[in-house]
Amino acid sequence: MAQRYYTLAEGCPYASNSTSVQLRSGNAGLLLMQDTQLIETLAHFARERIPERVVHAKAAGAYGEFTCTHDCTDITSASFLSEIGKTTPLLLRISTVGPEAGSADTLRDVHGWAMKLYTDEGNLDWVFNNTPVFFIRDPLKFPSLNRSHKRNPQSHLPDPNMFWDFHAGNPEGFHQLLHLFSDRGTPASLRHMNAYSGHTYKFTLKDGSFNYVKFHIKTTQGIKNFTKEESVRVAGENPDFLIQDMFEVIERKDYPEWKVYVQVMTPEQAETYRWNIFDMTKVWPHSDFPLRQIGTMKLNRNPRNYFTDIEQAAFSPSNMVPGIAPSADPVLQARMFSYPDAARYRLGTNYQQLPTNAAKAPVYCPYQRDGQMNFSDNYGADPNYVGSSLQPITYYQDLTGQPPQTVSTLTEHEKWVGQVSNFQYGLYEDDFEQAAGLWKVIGKEPGHQERFFGNVAVHLSQVKSSALRKRVYGLFGRVDWGLGEGVRKATEGLVNDAHKT
């Protein structure tokens, strides 16, 4: 390696990186504004932090690879799934959702799973969660949902009153609350955690046919969760426990792995299925649509620099490749706008050019150019308008001489007929049906239901309004009478103990 010497940011060699230029008289002196090193150092320091993500601020991240393990050519034409054994590099970022970047990562929360696959047909982003359902099915509620999980605008403190007031008013999310307040809400490590698309997507073929799919990513390390007491203790001892665990396991080459599956539903099945397949508060039971493996993934390299590789990474459900397309899921449709818009605000209009976000496949998009921090060749003299006869575009061809697939987002099945009108989602009786099924599953694990009562009670007992607490008990009771009673007894017991003291 060539000898490195200190320079200014423009490359000018500099004698010392630790001393300011001063007009000196003995040991005392006056600073000079001509000191480029001092001015640049202080000015850069004030600008080191980019805006923190509004949600998913704290995360671990690593690189790895996806491997296609099964023949998928009957359901998708995606190139990365075109051949058994084909590998695709990836970047994974696993985060908590509500708390800030400096928070403890073992706190009870949903965990985000953002993965960028650098395929030979462009970047594919999977922006999933570690739960198969979500709190809402109408995207207009998304900002309110997250605000209710964050800090009170007056006290600037986390506020259980806000949290439970939102969910009592939007009870379609009680299915997700059962996941959150079960042991699954406090994973013991990111290696021992599953991930799910939640959204319905489409696998498409070149002939225009398609199937609806949901993605499931299953850990091969086995599921491990903390109890409430363990998660609180670890949060106090090491607030970066999950990040440290992931970094150290990769450093010692004990690479974590997952198996990747899809559930597959035909358009005909979707038309008559008992639940709305575009509703994020619902799952597709495996008894109706069994898992079908498509691949494996492994993490095998830590970031070289956390800021450049992980903090500057930007993910969006809109980043799809030919063979995969969005469904009519309204929350998915909204996220396809919202996520790139957040990246443009946080990182700048040319965020796709950052190395961690840049596609490994050829990129030619001359109508998206200029803007702040553009460090490409900006397409040189190529026309920046469509339909040019001066320099027609030569389209990429694959090895067979055929033009590439294009991303198809519309299909024959989705030629909708209707009128534009105001519509408001209501509460449906079947909103509690799947939650009741999950409650029975939780009951099969010894002591899990009792731990659930305690997990909810610690949080809900901080709600000041007895009327709001009663609303919450009633909604849990609509899932299962015993569930509502168990939550009520545990919560009111803590409330009464607090009054005695």
N, C-alpha and C positions, 0 to 999 in steps of 0.2 A: 504494500500500500504506500502511495506517495505521502510524503510528509505534509501534514495539514498545518496551516498557520491561520491565525485569527484575521478576519477581514470585516469590514462593514457590510451591510446587506447588499450594496452595489458591487462588492468584490474588492474594494480598495483595501490593501493590507494595512493593519493597524498595530501599533506597538504593544498596547496593553488593553485588555478587556476589563480592567478593574479600576482604572483611575481616570477621573475627569480632567479635562484641560483647564488649568487655572492660571490666572495672572498672579504670580506668587511674590510674596515678600517674606523670606524666611519660611516658617512652617504654615503661615496663614496665606490666604489667597481669595481672589474673587473669581467666580465661575464666569466663563465666556459663552455667549450664545453661539459662537462659531464651533463649539464642541459638537460635531455631528453625532458622535457616539452617544453622548449623554442625551441629546434631544431625541434621537431615534429610539434609544432604549426606553426612555420614559413614555414616549408617545405610543410605542408598540405595546408596552405593558398595559396601558389603559384600554387597549383594544384587543387583548388576548382572548377574551371570552366572547364567543358568539352567542346569540340568543339561545337560552335553554329551551328544549322541547316543552311545549305546554303539557303534554302527557308523554309518558315513556322516557322520562329524563335520565333515570339511572339504569345502567345496563352493563352487562358483560358482553364481550365480543370475541370472535375467533374466526379463522378461515378453515375450510375443509373441502370436501368433495362429495358430490352426489353420484351414485352409480345406479344405472338402470339394471334391474335384476330379473325382470320378467318381460315377456312379449306384450307390448302395449299397442301394437300397430292396428289392432281391430277397433280401438277406441279413440286414438289420437294420432295426428300426424306430426306432433311436436318432435323436432329433431333430437333433442336430448333424451327422448324416450324411444328412439327409432331402432335401437340395437342393444341387445343384452350385453352388458359389460361396458357400455359407453359411460365415461366419467365426465363430470362437469364441475369446474371449480365453483366454490360458493363462499359467501360471507354471511355469518349469523350474528345477530344482535338480540339478546334476551334481556328484557327490561321489566321493572315494575311499572305500574301505570300512573297512579295518582301522585305519589310523593316527589319531592324535588331531588336533584342530582346528589345532594349531600345527605339524603335520608338513609336509614338502615334498610338493607335489601331483603331482610327476612321478615319484614312487617307483612301482615295479612293483606294480600292484594292479588288481583289478576296479574298474570305475567304475559307480556307481549313477546311474540316470536317473529322477528323480521329477518327474512332470509333472501339474499340476492344470489341467484344462479347466473353465472356468466356464460350463457349458452352460445353456441355457434350461430344462432339466429337472433342474438340480442339478449338483453337482460330480462330475466323473469324474476319478479319479486313476489314472495309469499309473505304477506303481512298477517300473521295468525295470532292466536292467543293459546294459553294453556288450558282453556275451557272450551267445550264444544258448542256452547251457546253464549248469548250476550244479554245485556240488561235491557236493550231497546230494539224495536223493529222499525222505528221512524227516525230518519237521520236528523230531523229538526231538533230532536231531544238531545243530541250528542253533546253540544256545549253545556247544556244544563246538567246532564248526567255528571260530567267531569267536574263542573263547578261544585256540585253538591258533595263530591268526594274530596274536595280540596279545603281551602282555608276560608273561614268566615270573613267577609269583606270588612267587618268592623273590628273584630278582635284579632284577626290574622292568626287564628288558632283552628286546628281541625275541629269539626263540629258535628257530633253525632245527630244533633237535632236536624241539621240540613240534610244529612245522609238519609235518615229514615223518613223525613218528610217527603223527599223526592220519591223514594221507593214506594211509600204508601200511596202516593198519587199516581204512580206508574207501575202497578203491580205485575205487569207482564214480565218483569225482571226477577220475580221471586224464584224462578227456576235457576237463574244464575246465582242468586243469593245462597241457594243451597250448596252450590259448588264453593262459593267464596268462604262461607262460614263452616264448611266441613274441614277435615284435615287437609284437603286438597288446596286450601287457601294459603298454606304455609309449607311450600316444598322444602325439603331438607337440602337439596342441591339442584342446580339446573340440569345436571346429568341424569337425574332421576325424575324427569318430568316429561309429559307428553305435550303435543301441540296439535291444534285443530284449525281448519280453515274457518269454521263457523259459517261463513258464506257458502252459498251454492255457486259453483262455477260450471263451465261447459268444457268438455273435451270435444274437439271438432276434427273431422276428416276432410281431405281435399275435395271430396264430392259434395260437401256442404252438409252432410249428416252430422249429428252430434248426440251426445248424452250429457245429462246433468251429473255433476260429481261433487262430492265433499272430500277434502283431504284430511288424513289422520297420520300423525307422525308419532311413533311409539318407541319409547326408550328401550334399549336392550339391557340396560343396567338394572331395570326394575324400578317400580315406583317407591319413593321414600318421602315421607312428610314429617315435619315437626309437629308436636303438640303446641297449643297456645303458649304454655309455660316455656317450652324449649325455644320457640321463636323469639319470645321476649328476652330471654336470657342471652341468647346469641346476639341479638340486636344490640344489647348493652356491651357485650364483650368485644364484638367485632362487627361494626355496622356494614362492613364490606365482605362479609363471609362468603356469599354466593359468588361474587366476582373473584375473590381470592381462590376459592375452591376450583373454579373452572380454569383459571390461569395456571395453577400449580399442577393440576392433573394433566394438562396438555404439555407443560414443560417437562414432566417426567415420562412423557410418551405413552401414557395410559389413555389413549384416545377414546373419547366417548362416541357411541354409535346409536343410531336410531333406524328403525324400519319405516318406510313410507308407503302408505296405503291410500286407496280411494274407495268410496262407495259410488256405485254407478246406477243411475236411474234413467230410463228411457223417457222421451217426451210423452209418450202415451201413458206411462205409469204416472208421470207428474200430473197429468190432467185429472186423474181420478184419485190421487192419493189423499189420505184422510186429513193431512195437515198441509198448510201452505208451505211449499218448499222454499219460498223466498223469505221466510220469517226466521230471523236469527235467534229467536227465543226457543226454537224447536230443533230437535235432532231427528235423524232418520234411524230408527231402531235397526240394529245389526241383524235382527231376525228377518227384517224385510229386505235389507240391502247389505249383504255381508261385505266385509273388507276384502279388497283385492290388492295384493302387493304390487307396487310398481318399481320400488327401488330401496336403496339404503343411503344413509348419509353418515359421514364421519367428520369430526373436527380434529385437525392435526397440526395447526399452526396458530400461535398467538400473534396478535398485531405487532408490527414493528414499532408503531407509535400510536397510542390510543386516540389522540386527537385526530390525526390525519386519517386513520383507518376506520375508527368506530364513531367518534363524535361527528365527523363530517359525512358519515354515511347517510344516505337518504333513500327511503323505501316507499313504494307506492303500489297499491293493488292494481293501478292502471298499467304498470309495466308488465305486459304479457307478450308471449311469443306465438307465432302461428301454431295452431293446434290446441290452444287454450283461449277461452273467451269468457267475458263476464255474463252473468245471468241478469234477470230483472230485479234481483234483490235490491230494494231501495237504499239500504245502508251501504252496500257495496258501490252502487252507482254514485252516491254522494262522496264516499271516500276516494273514488277515482279522481275527483276534482280536488278535494280538500288536502290530500297528502302532498301532491306536487306543489300546490299553492303554499303550504307550510314550508316546504323546502326552499322555494324561491325567496320567501321572507327571511328564513333563518340563514341560508347559505349564499343567496344571490341567484340571479337569473341563469347563470351558467354553471349551476351546481352539478350538472351531468358530466362536466369536463374534469371534475376532481378525480384523481386516480382511483379512489375507492368506489366511485360511482360509474366510472367510464366503462363502456361496453368493451368486451374483448373482440366482438365481431366488428366488421367494417361499419363505419358510420358516415353517411352522406346526407346532411340535412341543411342545405344552403339557405333555406328560408327561416332558419332559426340561428341568428348570428348577432354580432355586436354585443352590446350590454356590458355591464361592469365585470371586471376580472375575466375577460375572455383571453385565454392564453393558448388558443389554438391558432392555426394559420388563417382562421376565419373564412375559409374557402376561397382565398385569393381573389381572382377576378371573375369567378363564376357568377352568373346572374343571380340576383337575390329576389327574383320574381318568377311566377309560374308561366309556362307556355313560351319560353324563349326559343327563338329560331336561330339565335346567334351561337348558342352552345347547348344543344339538346342534351338531356341527361342520358347517359348510357346506363341502363339498369343492370344490376348485378345478376350473374347467372351462376348456377351451381355447376358441379363437375360434369353433369350430364348435358349441360348447355341449356337447361330449362330455367325460366325465371323463378325466383323464390316464391314461397307461399306469402300471402299477406295476412295480417291479423284480421280475422272476420269476427265482427261483434254482433251481427244480425243473422238470423236464420229464419227459415220458413215458419217455424213454430211460433215465432215471436212477432208476427204481424198483428199488432193489437188493434182492436176496434172498440171505440168508446167515445165518450165526450169528456172534455176538460171540465172538472168541477172540484169544488172543495170537498175534502175527505178527511176524516179524523178517525184514527184507529181507536177502537174501544177495547174494553176488557172482555175476553171471550172465556167461556167456561173451560174450554180445553187448554187455556193458559196454565191451569194448575194440574192437568192430567200427567204430563211428563215429569213435572216436579214431584208428584206423588210417587211415580215409578222410581225416581232417583232416591227418594226418602227410604223406600223399601230396600234399595241396594245398600245404602248407608247402614241400614239396620242389620245387615248380614255381617258387619264387622264388629266384633265385640267392643262395647263401650263407645262406639263412634257417635251414636245418637246422643248420648249423655254429654260427650265432649262438644257436640254441636250446640246443645242448649247453653253450655257455659261460654262458648265462643261468642254467641249472639248476645247473651246476657251482659257480659262485660262491656259491650259497646252500647247496646240498647238501653241499659240502666242509666246511662248518662243523659238520656232524653228527658227534658224537664216536664214536658206536657204528658200527663197521664192519659189524656184523650188520644194523643198520637201513639203512645205505646199500645193502647187498646186496639187501635186500628191495625197496627202491625201484628198483634196476636191474632186478630180475626183473619188477616190475610194468610198467615202461616196456617191457621186452622182450616182454611179452604183447601190447602194442600193435603193436610191430614190433621184430624182433630187432636190426636196425641202430640203431634208436632207443635200445634198452637199452644196446647196446655203446658207442654214441657218448657217452651220458651217463656211463657207467662210466669210460671212458678220460679224459674231460675232468675228471671229478670227482676220480678217484684221482691224476691228474697234479697237481692243486692240493694235494691232501692230502700227497703225497710232497714237493712243494716246500716246504710249510709245515713238515714234519718236518726238512728239511735246514737251515732257517733257525732 
